[in-house]
Amino acid sequence: MTDDPTVLVLREGVHGMPVEEYATALRERLDCEVRLARTPAEERDLAADATVVTGPRMDEGLLAAADSLELFAGAYAGHSHLPLEAFEERGVAVTNASGVHAPNVAEHVVGAILAFSRNFHVGRERASRGEWRSYPTGELQGSTVAVVGLGAIGSAVVDRLNPFGVRSVGVRGDPSNGGPADEVVGPDRFHDAIAEAAYVVLACPLTDATRGLVDREAFRTMRDDGVLVNVARGQVVDTDALVEALRRNAVGGAALDVTDPEPLPPDHPLWGFGNVLVTPHNAGATPRYYDRLADLVAGNVTRLGSGGPLANRVV
């Protein structure tokens, strides 16, 4: 890498957070020039001599304008939306933000599970009517939680649930890799895992194998009081099947930080269920997110200069 690297921060923020905060965090960690693009024209102009570009996405058009690019540092854990072949053809390294989301998204999951365990949505509905009337609640202790995907986020979910006295079953592509769950199984035992679970947490990447994973058969397998928590990608769930299961009372509820389609249209039926909690893909949107991302990216900028191995390298 050149002795005088330039880092370009693209104008799209992460999870709706101001991108200026990310640029500031990088400047605090790096001695090199960190530029922030504010318009499409600025992105193209500044990309021309940028050594490192960082942001949620970079298309082939912008890549073609980046003559000096050596590293694209993705701001998301997922990378299926990136033109990886084009990066590879240009000899540009690509890294992702795996691990950055773990604490904040895991806390979101635990909060959602506790909300359903204590039926806070029922309490809020009655409070909105000024109705002082007791309602049934449950306990999380002793419950079984299935966590689909035991990467950084899924593992963090299990770690945070352990003190509640739950039994955790993790589902991952290669169960021999183990994980913090009490039991770890492969995809062939997905239905076994969700059949006994009071809560099914989706924390897996979107792949050909996981697209539409939670379909009508899955909802028939789940307990009729089971709660689905999705912090993966909306397309992991068959939305029509979920709506059908909710209408039939074949599922206890759902906490959806991601949906398909996304954004969820105002007239979508999912908005009409009292036992569905929808948040706008912001489980990761906390003030410390950019700090963790900046630590990762700044470290990789330094390694790029020294020839060291890049953390979270995808290409």
C-alpha positions in Angstrom: 0.0 0.0 0.0 1.1 3.6 -0.6 2.9 5.3 2.3 0.2 8.0 2.2 -3.1 6.2 2.1 -6.5 7.9 1.6 -9.7 6.5 3.1 -13.0 7.4 1.5 -16.2 7.0 3.6 -19.2 6.6 1.4 -22.3 8.8 2.0 -24.7 6.1 3.0 -24.9 5.6 6.7 -25.5 2.3 8.5 -28.9 1.6 10.1 -29.9 5.2 9.5 -27.1 6.6 11.7 -25.3 9.8 10.6 -22.3 8.8 8.5 -20.4 11.8 9.8 -20.0 9.9 13.1 -18.3 7.1 11.4 -15.9 9.4 9.5 -15.0 11.1 12.8 -14.4 7.8 14.5 -12.0 6.8 11.7 -10.1 10.1 11.9 -9.6 9.6 15.6 -7.9 6.2 14.9 -5.9 6.9 11.8 -3.1 9.3 10.9 -4.0 9.3 7.2 -6.5 11.4 5.3 -10.1 10.3 5.8 -12.5 11.9 3.3 -16.3 11.9 3.5 -18.4 12.0 0.3 -21.7 13.8 0.4 -23.0 13.5 -3.1 -22.8 10.9 -5.9 -20.4 13.1 -7.9 -18.2 13.5 -4.8 -18.1 9.7 -4.4 -16.9 9.3 -8.0 -14.3 12.1 -7.8 -12.9 11.0 -4.4 -12.9 7.3 -5.3 -10.4 8.0 -8.1 -7.4 8.1 -5.7 -8.8 6.4 -2.6 -6.7 3.5 -1.3 -9.5 2.3 1.0 -13.3 2.8 0.5 -15.7 1.9 3.3 -19.4 1.9 3.5 -22.4 -0.5 3.3 -22.1 -1.1 -0.4 -20.1 -0.3 -3.5 -21.3 -1.0 -7.0 -19.3 -1.8 -10.1 -19.7 1.7 -11.5 -18.0 3.3 -8.5 -15.4 0.5 -8.5 -14.5 1.2 -12.1 -13.7 4.8 -11.0 -11.5 3.7 -8.1 -8.1 3.4 -9.9 -6.0 3.2 -6.7 -8.3 1.1 -4.6 -6.8 -1.7 -2.6 -9.4 -2.4 0.0 -13.2 -2.1 0.3 -14.1 -2.3 4.0 -17.8 -3.3 4.1 -19.9 -1.9 6.9 -22.3 -4.9 7.1 -21.7 -8.4 8.2 -23.4 -9.7 5.0 -21.6 -9.4 1.7 -24.0 -11.2 -0.8 -25.1 -7.7 -2.1 -21.5 -6.9 -3.2 -20.0 -7.5 -6.7 -17.4 -9.8 -5.3 -16.2 -11.2 -8.6 -15.6 -7.6 -9.9 -13.5 -6.9 -6.8 -11.5 -10.0 -7.2 -10.9 -9.3 -10.9 -9.5 -5.9 -9.9 -7.3 -7.3 -7.2 -9.2 -5.4 -4.5 -9.5 -7.0 -1.1 -12.9 -7.0 0.6 -13.6 -7.3 4.3 -16.9 -7.3 6.2 -18.1 -6.1 9.6 -18.8 -9.5 11.1 -18.7 -9.3 14.9 -19.4 -5.6 15.1 -23.2 -6.2 15.5 -22.9 -8.9 18.1 -23.5 -7.0 21.4 -26.3 -4.6 20.2 -28.2 -7.2 18.1 -28.0 -9.8 20.8 -29.4 -7.4 23.3 -32.2 -6.7 20.9 -33.0 -10.4 20.7 -33.0 -10.8 24.5 -35.3 -7.8 24.9 -37.7 -9.2 22.3 -37.8 -12.6 24.0 -38.4 -11.0 27.4 -41.1 -8.8 26.0 -43.0 -11.9 24.8 -42.2 -14.0 27.9 -43.8 -11.3 30.0 -46.5 -10.4 27.5 -45.6 -6.7 27.5 -47.4 -6.2 24.2 -50.7 -7.3 26.0 -49.9 -4.9 28.9 -49.2 -2.0 26.5 -52.5 -2.6 24.6 -54.5 -2.6 27.8 -52.7 0.4 29.1 -53.5 2.3 25.9 -57.2 1.8 26.8 -56.7 2.7 30.5 -57.6 -0.8 31.4 -56.3 -2.1 34.8 -56.8 -5.8 34.4 -54.5 -8.7 35.1 -53.3 -10.8 32.2 -51.2 -14.1 32.0 -47.5 -14.0 31.8 -44.8 -16.6 31.6 -41.2 -17.2 32.7 -38.2 -17.5 30.5 -36.4 -19.8 32.9 -36.6 -23.4 31.8 -37.6 -22.5 28.2 -35.9 -23.9 25.1 -34.5 -21.4 22.6 -33.4 -22.5 19.2 -30.8 -20.2 17.6 -30.4 -20.6 13.9 -26.9 -19.4 13.0 -24.0 -19.5 15.5 -21.8 -16.8 14.1 -20.9 -13.8 16.2 -24.5 -12.7 16.7 -26.0 -16.1 17.3 -23.2 -16.9 19.8 -23.7 -13.6 21.6 -27.4 -14.3 21.9 -26.7 -17.7 23.5 -24.2 -16.1 25.9 -26.7 -13.5 27.0 -29.5 -16.0 27.5 -27.5 -18.5 29.5 -28.0 -16.6 32.8 -31.7 -16.8 32.4 -31.6 -20.6 32.8 -32.8 -21.5 29.3 -31.8 -24.5 27.3 -30.3 -23.5 24.0 -30.1 -25.4 20.8 -27.9 -24.0 18.0 -28.3 -24.8 14.3 -25.3 -24.2 12.1 -24.0 -25.4 8.8 -21.2 -27.5 10.3 -22.2 -28.6 13.8 -18.7 -30.0 14.3 -17.6 -26.4 14.8 -19.5 -26.4 18.0 -20.6 -23.2 19.8 -21.8 -21.9 23.2 -25.3 -23.6 22.9 -26.2 -26.6 25.1 -26.7 -28.6 21.9 -25.5 -27.9 18.4 -27.1 -29.6 15.4 -26.8 -29.4 11.6 -29.3 -28.1 9.1 -30.7 -31.7 8.7 -32.1 -31.3 12.3 -33.5 -27.8 11.9 -37.1 -29.1 12.3 -36.1 -31.1 15.4 -34.7 -27.9 16.9 -37.6 -25.6 16.3 -40.2 -28.3 17.3 -39.4 -28.0 21.0 -38.4 -24.3 21.1 -40.5 -21.7 22.8 -38.4 -19.1 20.9 -36.8 -19.5 17.5 -34.1 -16.9 16.8 -32.9 -16.4 13.2 -29.3 -15.1 13.1 -28.1 -16.8 10.0 -26.7 -15.3 6.8 -29.0 -15.2 3.7 -27.8 -18.0 1.3 -29.4 -20.3 -1.2 -29.8 -22.8 1.7 -31.5 -20.3 4.1 -33.7 -18.4 1.7 -37.3 -19.3 2.6 -36.0 -21.6 5.4 -38.9 -20.7 7.7 -41.8 -21.8 5.4 -45.2 -23.4 5.9 -43.7 -26.7 7.0 -41.6 -24.9 9.6 -44.6 -23.1 11.0 -46.4 -26.5 11.2 -43.5 -27.8 13.1 -43.2 -24.9 15.5 -45.2 -24.9 18.7 -48.4 -23.0 18.4 -47.2 -20.7 21.3 -43.7 -20.4 19.8 -42.3 -17.0 19.0 -40.2 -16.2 16.0 -37.4 -13.6 16.4 -35.7 -12.6 13.1 -32.6 -10.5 13.1 -31.1 -12.2 10.0 -32.7 -11.2 6.7 -36.3 -10.9 5.8 -36.0 -13.4 3.0 -35.1 -16.2 5.5 -38.8 -16.2 6.3 -41.7 -16.9 3.9 -43.8 -13.9 4.7 -47.0 -15.3 3.3 -46.5 -18.4 5.4 -45.9 -16.3 8.5 -49.1 -14.3 7.9 -51.1 -17.4 7.4 -49.7 -19.0 10.6 -50.5 -15.8 12.6 -54.1 -15.8 11.2 -54.5 -19.5 12.2 -53.0 -18.8 15.7 -50.5 -21.5 14.7 -47.6 -19.4 16.2 -47.4 -17.4 19.4 -46.0 -14.2 17.8 -43.1 -12.7 16.0 -40.4 -10.0 16.6 -39.2 -8.9 13.2 -36.3 -6.5 12.8 -36.1 -7.5 9.2 -39.0 -8.2 6.8 -39.7 -9.2 3.2 -40.5 -6.9 1.7 -38.4 -4.2 3.3 -39.4 -1.5 4.1 -42.7 -3.1 5.2 -45.5 -1.2 3.3 -47.9 0.7 5.5 -50.8 -1.5 4.4 -49.0 -4.8 5.0 -51.0 -7.3 7.1 -48.1 -7.8 9.5 -48.8 -4.4 11.0 -52.2 -5.5 12.1 -51.3 -8.3 14.5 -51.1 -7.4 18.2 -48.6 -10.2 18.7 -46.1 -9.0 16.1 -43.4 -6.6 17.0 -41.8 -4.9 14.0 -38.7 -2.7 14.2 -37.2 -1.0 11.1 -34.0 -3.0 10.7 -32.3 -1.1 13.5 -31.3 -3.7 16.0 -27.7 -2.7 15.4 -28.3 1.0 15.6 -26.6 2.0 18.8 -24.0 4.7 19.5 -21.2 2.3 19.9 -21.7 0.5 16.6 -19.5 3.0 14.7 -16.8 2.8 17.4 -16.5 -1.0 16.9 -16.6 -0.7 13.1 -13.9 2.0 13.2 -11.7 -0.2 15.4 -12.0 -3.0 12.8 -11.5 -0.9 9.7 -8.6 1.2 11.2 -6.9 -2.0 12.2 -7.2 -3.3 8.6 -5.9 -0.1 7.1 -2.8 -0.5 9.3 -2.4 -4.2 8.3 -2.8 -3.3 4.7 0.2 -1.0 5.0 2.3 -3.5 6.8 1.3 -6.5 4.7 -0.4 -8.3 7.6 -3.4 -10.5 7.2 -6.7 -8.6 7.1 -9.4 -9.3 9.7 -12.8 -10.5 8.3 -11.4 -10.9 4.8 -14.0 -12.1 2.2 -12.0 -11.6 -1.0 
